[in-house]
């Protein structure tokens, strides 16, 4: 009956848009009881043990059965807790499914608030409020601790970045950090301005993630391969370089609309340009936020 419950919850429009039948949920052990799961959508963090299973993010709704089966293969039992790193559907699509199976949904205050009202996606389309069964039932403002299976989890809200509801989850004993989309690999980060995101805040968040880690920390990014503290610093420095180049160009009198034709992000395009955010568009986004930081050029 529980498997059938998932099938009833799958949005037909989503099934038509993307074929999830071929997606495989692959587990990567990080410690004896902490794993990273990959599939389609954001990376999942998993804590298992005798007190029950906990996941960080739950990808798309049509993958809930596969995710549940992958978790069960590691540690039989239901998922007791789902922590959402932010509101986007590729990280929270399975909320309703797991809640109906008894999981407690946890997220930042702003995630629940945004799920309860209409939003605008990156294509500019209005999205209706999420089903109430998808809303987190435990929320917090700045910090929350969870103690489960001998592990101590710290949930940190690090201010605006990817959105205004990003949560970083630190598994203290395992020395693992799940960043959600506050840190991604192999693509320009998506700054969701319609959900309170900020480019300058994103850079600051990367610095805070770096400060929470050490050289042995395993970092689960929102998207991409398992990372290290040095990978976080590398992205921070590249984004800071783009910021500084944009400010310098604006200070010389370059108009914001002219920045896309300059080679500001060109050297990063081979590494980051494979995602849906392109370098020239990213530069314009940066310019829109940092133009107030550029010194006013005095007329002679």
Secondary structure, DSSP 4 states (H G I P E B T S, - for coil): -HHHHHHHHS-HHHHHH---TT---EEEESSSSEEEEESSSS-EEEE-STT-EEEE----GGGHHHHHHHHHHHS-S-EEEEE-SSS-HHHHTTHHHHHHTTPEEEEEHHHHHHHTS-EE-TTS-EEPPPPGGGS-SEEESSEEEEEETTEEEEEEE--SSSSSS-EEEEETTTTEEEEETTS-SSSPPP--GGGT--HHHHHHHHHHHHHH--TT-EEEESSSS-B-HHHHHHHHHHHHHHHHHHHHHHHTT--GGGGGGSTTSHHHHHHHTTSSS-HHHHHHHHHHHHGGGSPPPPP-
